[in-house]
Amino acid sequence: MHEPMPATPIQTDVLIIGAGPVGLFAVFELGLLDMKAHLIDILDKVGGQCAELYPEKPIYDIPGIPYITGAGLTDALMEQIKPFGPTFHLGEMVETIEKIGEPMFRLTTDRGKVFEAKLVVIAAGGGSFQPKRPPIPGIEAYEETSVHYAVRQMDQFRGKRLVIVGGGDSALDWTLNLAPLARHLTLVHRRSEFRAAPDSVNKMMELVNKQKVDFLVGQISELEGADGVLAAANIKTNDGSSHHIACDALLPFFGLTMKLGPVANWGIELKDNLIPVDTEKFETNIPGVFAVGDINTYPGKLKLILSGFHEVALMSQKAYRYVYPDKRLVFQYTTSSTSLQKKLGVS
Ligand SMILES: Cc1cc2nc3c(=O)[nH]c(=O)nc-3n(C[C@H](O)[C@H](O)[C@H](O)COP(=O)(O)OP(=O)(O)OC[C@H]3O[C@@H](n4cnc5c(N)ncnc54)[C@H](O)[C@@H]3O)c2cc1C
């Protein structure tokens, strides 16, 4: 019997864990300073939360871009980083990180790939995020077919009878967005008070008054259907009455649980499931391992995309000093530096 051949390590300057918006923009900032990156993501697509949780929702606070959807921002970032030719390893989870040099790291994935990287950038967001399952008996049987915890494509719900459950922003936003497409939409929430933005609640109540949406205060007691295909939901309202609502799809929005996953086992200091960093280099307690975006914490941290963009610009300055210890780092603007423009392929 032969021992299985160990996988040949993939060599790179920087290994980025997580291809969310912050991991993607890290490719740009590192690339401007001549550092090559590979990215690994558990999801089968790039864009992190923007792509997975709100691809069609508008973001209004990206500097200089008054309005862009989650998917639009992901596409724009992919276009922006094209000149730097990053390599993506999607549908793979980084399981282990081992220090093998000063600095040099060996990382392995759950699919058996091995990487050797001078530096590691953890841009893992909240880790692997999973929707909270509502306590409805037998709901598992309809997941992926009739029960959806995220709206990937609104058109999928055109002409359908929908039941949306929840009282937060996601439940209200999707009620407003899907009502014009759906054949019939019922919103179910266990209380008449909402955690969502008051403006969304007002707009939803307008739709209820115009009889475009039904709103029930209560809980789903039972689902009816066969072979994963939903036919109806039985709802017990708080006044004690029962309602039988024929439906094709159920969309529960009960929030998300962020599961940190293997990040917790890498020997990196954690605080409340986040990685403490300094605000000069965004480096962890392990020299050569950086943490950027939603996964990190420091005084005043805001979990915003623009914060992550700022962090990767500063992180890259320090990364350069590790990768090119003998070179001088000259600060340059993309508007005026012909050398940067050459890297971007625009001159
Ligand atoms: C509904 C909603 C609306 C929002 N609206 C706004 C807004 O208007 N403006 C704004 O600035 N922000 C907004 N945010 C927050 C914003 O999406 C996050 O700040 C941003 O996505 C963080 O980017 P990130 O790259 O750090 O992490 P993420 O987007 O979470 O990406 C992290 C990636 O890492 C991957 N990963 C994790 N662990 C591993 C591992 N071990 N191996 C491989 N891959 C791994 C995950 O699969 C994920 O794809 C919103 C968030 C939500 C949920």
The ligand as an SDF file (V2000), in Angstrom:
LIG
                    3D

 53 58  0  0  0  0  0  0  0  0999 V2000
  -28.7450   42.8030    5.0480 C   0  0  0  0  0  0  0  0  0  0  0  0
  -27.4320   43.5030    5.1570 C   0  0  0  0  0  0  0  0  0  0  0  0
  -27.3080   44.7900    4.6740 C   0  0  0  0  0  0  0  0  0  0  0  0
  -26.0770   45.4560    4.7740 C   0  0  0  0  0  0  0  0  0  0  0  0
  -25.9930   46.7340    4.2890 N   0  0  0  0  0  0  0  0  0  0  0  0
  -24.8010   47.3910    4.3590 C   0  0  0  0  0  0  0  0  0  0  0  0
  -24.6890   48.7260    3.8820 C   0  0  0  0  0  0  0  0  0  0  0  0
  -25.6680   49.3170    3.4030 O   0  0  0  0  0  0  0  0  0  0  0  0
  -23.4530   49.3220    3.9480 N   0  0  0  0  0  0  0  0  0  0  0  0
  -22.3500   48.7090    4.4740 C   0  0  0  0  0  0  0  0  0  0  0  0
  -21.2640   49.2880    4.4870 O   0  0  0  0  0  0  0  0  0  0  0  0
  -22.4550   47.4440    4.9740 N   0  0  0  0  0  0  0  0  0  0  0  0
  -23.6400   46.7850    4.9300 C   0  0  0  0  0  0  0  0  0  0  0  0
  -23.7390   45.5170    5.4400 N   0  0  0  0  0  0  0  0  0  0  0  0
  -22.5470   44.9320    6.0770 C   0  0  0  0  0  0  0  0  0  0  0  0
  -21.5520   44.4430    5.0170 C   0  0  0  0  0  0  0  0  0  0  0  0
  -22.1750   43.5050    4.1600 O   0  0  0  0  0  0  0  0  0  0  0  0
  -20.3480   43.8200    5.7120 C   0  0  0  0  0  0  0  0  0  0  0  0
  -19.7150   44.8320    6.4880 O   0  0  0  0  0  0  0  0  0  0  0  0
  -19.3610   43.2750    4.6800 C   0  0  0  0  0  0  0  0  0  0  0  0
  -19.9380   42.2440    3.9140 O   0  0  0  0  0  0  0  0  0  0  0  0
  -18.1170   42.7480    5.3750 C   0  0  0  0  0  0  0  0  0  0  0  0
  -17.2670   42.2910    4.3790 O   0  0  0  0  0  0  0  0  0  0  0  0
  -16.1810   41.1730    4.6850 P   0  0  0  0  0  0  0  0  0  0  0  0
  -15.4790   40.9530    3.3700 O   0  0  0  0  0  0  0  0  0  0  0  0
  -15.3860   41.5730    5.8840 O   0  0  0  0  0  0  0  0  0  0  0  0
  -16.9800   39.8680    5.1420 O   0  0  0  0  0  0  0  0  0  0  0  0
  -18.1380   38.9890    4.4380 P   0  0  0  0  0  0  0  0  0  0  0  0
  -18.8950   39.7670    3.4440 O   0  0  0  0  0  0  0  0  0  0  0  0
  -18.8580   38.3510    5.5750 O   0  0  0  0  0  0  0  0  0  0  0  0
  -17.3000   37.8690    3.6710 O   0  0  0  0  0  0  0  0  0  0  0  0
  -16.5350   36.9270    4.3850 C   0  0  0  0  0  0  0  0  0  0  0  0
  -16.3390   35.6900    3.5390 C   0  0  0  0  0  0  0  0  0  0  0  0
  -15.4220   34.8090    4.2100 O   0  0  0  0  0  0  0  0  0  0  0  0
  -15.8020   33.4790    3.9730 C   0  0  0  0  0  0  0  0  0  0  0  0
  -15.1900   32.6280    5.0180 N   0  0  0  0  0  0  0  0  0  0  0  0
  -15.3990   32.6660    6.3610 C   0  0  0  0  0  0  0  0  0  0  0  0
  -14.6280   31.7350    6.9930 N   0  0  0  0  0  0  0  0  0  0  0  0
  -13.9260   31.1020    6.0110 C   0  0  0  0  0  0  0  0  0  0  0  0
  -12.9770   30.0270    6.0060 C   0  0  0  0  0  0  0  0  0  0  0  0
  -12.5560   29.4110    7.1320 N   0  0  0  0  0  0  0  0  0  0  0  0
  -12.4730   29.5950    4.8040 N   0  0  0  0  0  0  0  0  0  0  0  0
  -12.8670   30.1830    3.6420 C   0  0  0  0  0  0  0  0  0  0  0  0
  -13.7680   31.2050    3.5910 N   0  0  0  0  0  0  0  0  0  0  0  0
  -14.2870   31.6620    4.7580 C   0  0  0  0  0  0  0  0  0  0  0  0
  -17.3330   33.5320    4.0290 C   0  0  0  0  0  0  0  0  0  0  0  0
  -17.9080   32.4420    3.3100 O   0  0  0  0  0  0  0  0  0  0  0  0
  -17.6260   34.8950    3.3480 C   0  0  0  0  0  0  0  0  0  0  0  0
  -17.9110   34.7760    1.9580 O   0  0  0  0  0  0  0  0  0  0  0  0
  -24.9470   44.8250    5.3690 C   0  0  0  0  0  0  0  0  0  0  0  0
  -25.0680   43.5160    5.8430 C   0  0  0  0  0  0  0  0  0  0  0  0
  -26.2880   42.8540    5.7590 C   0  0  0  0  0  0  0  0  0  0  0  0
  -26.3890   41.4580    6.2940 C   0  0  0  0  0  0  0  0  0  0  0  0
  1  2  1  0
  2  3  1  0
  2 52  2  0
  3  4  2  0
  4  5  1  0
  4 50  1  0
  5  6  2  0
  6  7  1  0
  6 13  1  0
  7  8  2  0
  7  9  1  0
  9 10  1  0
 10 11  2  0
 10 12  1  0
 12 13  2  0
 13 14  1  0
 14 15  1  0
 14 50  1  0
 15 16  1  0
 16 17  1  0
 16 18  1  0
 18 19  1  0
 18 20  1  0
 20 21  1  0
 20 22  1  0
 22 23  1  0
 23 24  1  0
 24 25  2  0
 24 26  1  0
 24 27  1  0
 27 28  1  0
 28 29  2  0
 28 30  1  0
 28 31  1  0
 31 32  1  0
 32 33  1  0
 33 34  1  0
 33 48  1  0
 34 35  1  0
 35 36  1  0
 35 46  1  0
 36 37  1  0
 36 45  1  0
 37 38  2  0
 38 39  1  0
 39 40  1  0
 39 45  2  0
 40 41  1  0
 40 42  2  0
 42 43  1  0
 43 44  2  0
 44 45  1  0
 46 47  1  0
 46 48  1  0
 48 49  1  0
 50 51  2  0
 51 52  1  0
 52 53  1  0
M  END
$$$$
